[in-house]
Amino acid sequence: MKPPRNPTFLARQSYRRRRVRDSARLLPVLGMFLFLLPLLGGPQGETRTAVQLVYLFVSWFGLILAAGILARLLRYRARDGADGDANGDPT
């Protein structure tokens, strides 16, 4: 009879906690992409400037909202228990 094998996958809580941390690390890159996207070009004019301004404020608000949600998730996950070393990062 073979000895029982260790599970291949991580525990669900540990996996989700790491994915939330990865999302928080990727948020500034997403913000840079969103802010530089209007510079790619297109037709010039006053309406384009107004649309770009609205786009920038909407994307800025979206980033603030996403950062707030991720911060709340990180705080909630940190209360459940740490799975890493002293600074909370196992890698």
C-alpha positions as CSV (number, residue, x, y, z in Angstrom):
1,M,0.0,0.0,0.0
2,K,1.3,3.5,-0.9
3,P,1.7,6.2,1.7
4,P,-0.7,9.1,1.4
5,R,0.5,11.9,-0.9
6,N,0.6,15.6,0.1
7,P,-1.9,17.8,-1.7
8,T,-0.6,19.4,-4.9
9,F,-2.5,22.6,-4.4
10,L,-2.2,25.3,-1.8
11,A,-4.8,25.9,0.8
12,R,-7.7,28.0,-0.5
13,Q,-7.1,30.9,2.1
14,S,-3.4,31.0,1.4
15,Y,-4.0,31.1,-2.4
16,R,-6.5,33.9,-2.2
17,R,-4.3,35.9,0.1
18,R,-1.4,35.7,-2.3
19,R,-3.6,36.7,-5.3
20,V,-4.9,39.7,-3.4
21,R,-1.3,40.7,-2.7
22,D,-0.4,40.2,-6.3
23,S,-3.3,42.4,-7.4
24,A,-2.2,45.1,-5.0
25,R,1.3,45.0,-6.5
26,L,-0.1,45.2,-10.1
27,L,-2.4,48.1,-9.4
28,P,0.3,50.9,-10.0
29,V,1.2,49.3,-13.4
30,L,-2.5,49.3,-14.3
31,G,-2.7,53.0,-13.3
32,M,0.3,53.9,-15.4
33,F,-1.2,52.1,-18.4
34,L,-4.6,53.9,-17.9
35,F,-3.0,57.3,-17.5
36,L,-0.8,56.9,-20.6
37,L,-3.5,55.4,-22.8
38,P,-4.8,58.8,-24.0
39,L,-1.4,59.8,-25.2
40,L,-1.5,57.1,-28.0
41,G,-3.2,59.6,-30.3
42,G,-6.4,60.1,-32.2
43,P,-8.2,63.1,-33.6
44,Q,-7.2,66.5,-32.1
45,G,-9.7,69.1,-30.9
46,E,-11.4,70.7,-27.9
47,T,-13.9,67.8,-27.5
48,R,-11.1,65.3,-27.4
49,T,-9.5,67.3,-24.6
50,A,-12.7,67.3,-22.6
51,V,-13.2,63.6,-23.1
52,Q,-9.7,62.9,-22.1
53,L,-10.1,64.9,-18.9
54,V,-13.3,63.0,-18.0
55,Y,-11.5,59.7,-18.8
56,L,-8.6,60.6,-16.5
57,F,-10.9,61.5,-13.6
58,V,-13.0,58.4,-14.1
59,S,-9.9,56.2,-14.2
60,W,-8.4,58.0,-11.2
61,F,-11.6,57.3,-9.2
62,G,-11.6,53.7,-10.4
63,L,-8.0,53.3,-9.1
64,I,-8.9,54.8,-5.8
65,L,-11.9,52.5,-5.5
66,A,-9.8,49.4,-6.4
67,A,-7.1,50.4,-3.9
68,G,-9.7,50.8,-1.2
69,I,-11.2,47.4,-1.9
70,L,-7.7,45.8,-2.0
71,A,-6.7,47.5,1.2
72,R,-9.8,46.2,2.9
73,L,-9.3,42.7,1.6
74,L,-5.6,42.7,2.7
75,R,-6.6,44.0,6.2
76,Y,-9.3,41.3,6.4
77,R,-7.0,38.6,5.3
78,A,-4.3,39.7,7.7
79,R,-6.6,39.3,10.6
80,D,-7.3,35.7,9.6
81,G,-3.6,34.8,10.2
82,A,-0.3,35.2,8.4
83,D,1.1,32.4,6.3
84,G,4.5,34.0,5.7
85,D,7.4,35.4,7.6
86,A,7.5,38.5,9.8
87,N,6.8,41.0,7.1
88,G,3.9,38.9,5.7
89,D,5.6,38.0,2.4
90,P,6.4,34.3,2.1
91,T,8.6,34.8,-1.0
